Amino acid sequence: MIKLGEFLPDQPDYKNGGATVANNVIPATNGYRSFNNVLPLSGAADDYIRGMFAAKDDSGAAAIYVGDETKLYRFDATDSSLDNISKSGNYSSGVNDKWRFVKFGESVIATNYADPIQTITAAGGGLFSDLSADAPKAKHIAVVRDFVMCANTNDTTDGQKPYRARWSALGDHTDWAISATTQADFQDIQDMGEITGLVGGEYATILMERGIVRAQYVGSPLIFEFDKVQLSRGCKISGSVVALGKNVFYLSDDGFYVFDGQSSSPIGAEKVNNYFLSRFQSSFGNRMSAVVDPLRQIVIWSYASVQSDGSPDECIIYNYATNSWSTASIGVDAMSPLFSAGYTLEGLASISSSVDSLPSSLDSPVYKGGEYFFAGAKDNKIQTFTGDTLPATVETGEFDIQAGSSSLINGIMPYVENSSGSTTTVTAQVASRNLQSQPYSFNPATTLNNDNFCTARSSGRFHRVRLNISGDFSAVTGIDVDAQARGRR
């Protein structure tokens, strides 16, 4: 059996040992798992969604918030609409601005840089309002210990400070007046470029264009101690930054890395970096978004490819448990782990008149109040990744049957699992050539027959196989090849 190893497009095709194409699948320890399309959960916002967030109040009631160019919305589970809960006059996000959210106590806090920082009570009623007259406008926001910290700021006193981190009073997210007593203060980091990412927790991880800074709370009089822990590389695409615990994933100039609080380790080198950078349309880097799905142990980056008009149209997927990659031909404007708001029977009726026609199964966590689910934003709507299984394509590296000899491929036996009992269609294609300097092309696809073979007659010294899988399947692990050597002539 030829196993479908990890996706290694940056390696030579011959004896690749992995897969040269792994599209619309999730990398696994043994092969690849299926990946689902999106299905709309909500009605439409006025413009493409630039950020999503879910929060619970102290009683456990959950609410979902999203923001577009001019408005902030709350998802209404009674009719699936997005209700405008913006402050009076709405907002004026710039072309590169995103909405970023945090929760502090029972307050949801949102920032888009163009407008004053906004706040609302989690899962409560009413409209968003300005957080504080003293708070700056900010591109990034996080909760660090008992402070709300923001970065890349703009305030009425000092103007734009793309290299500034600023934080609220200890334990009070509404007090931003600089004070030694309350410990509200700021720090400028002036030699590492613009701040492009901010991750909170026990300490702050501050990603900049030319390095990474860790800010550790030390109390008065310094409040935070800022250590330049990485000077060799930084992050220029703010939408690439996403965290799982202390691990921060990001895109640097030369590819993907993970920062563990002390140093960065490459995760895409010699695997996908060259492939991705050749596909990524950096002029629309502001449209990139990233998310961690801890249930499937993957990180997903959505981005605009070189074939796009600027809207995200592709994803690259990293399994941090197996340190392996795949891709997907689907793009979303924003991604986030969300908590479902909860549906009544009447609310379900607003989605579909028939239980059988609901976009997700009735026992899906999407419909249970307070349950985690993984979501994206597309077509100005909140979308769940619970749609039909996406049609997958996986290609082997190039191989020979006997070194130096021509060979004939008679058939392909694919190993594709389907645990649901629904229909799965599998076809195979073979590309053969005698010289590696020659171009190659795949033969027409043949369908899996009752003997579990896709017939093929393809002759050459070097071969590669493409599997096309549509319908419902759970995993694809490898192929067997029926072949015979034909000598050196």
Secondary structure, 3 states (H helix, E strand, C coil): CEECCCECCCCCCECCCCEEEEECEEECCCCEEECECCEECCCCCCCCCCEEEEEECCCCCEEEEEECCCCEEEEECCCCEEEECCCCCCCCCCCCCCCEEEEECCEEEEECCCCCCEEEECCCCCCCEECCCCCCEEEEEEEECCEEEEEEEEECCCEEEEEEEEECECCECCCCCCCCCCCCEEEECCCCCCEEEEECECCEEEEECCEEEEEEEEECCCEEEEEEEECCCCCCCHHHCEEECCEEEEEECCEEEEECCCCEEECCCCCCHHHHHHHECHHHHHHCEEEEECCCCEEEEEECECCCCCCCCEEEEEECCCCEEEEECCCCCEEEEEECCCCCHHHHHHHCCCHHHCCCCCCCHHHCCCCEEEEEEECCEEEECCCCECCEEEEECEECCCCCCCEEEEEEEEEEECCCCCCEEEEEEEEEECCCCCCCCCCCCEECCCCCCEEEEEEECEEEEEEEEEECCCEEEEEEEEEEECCCC
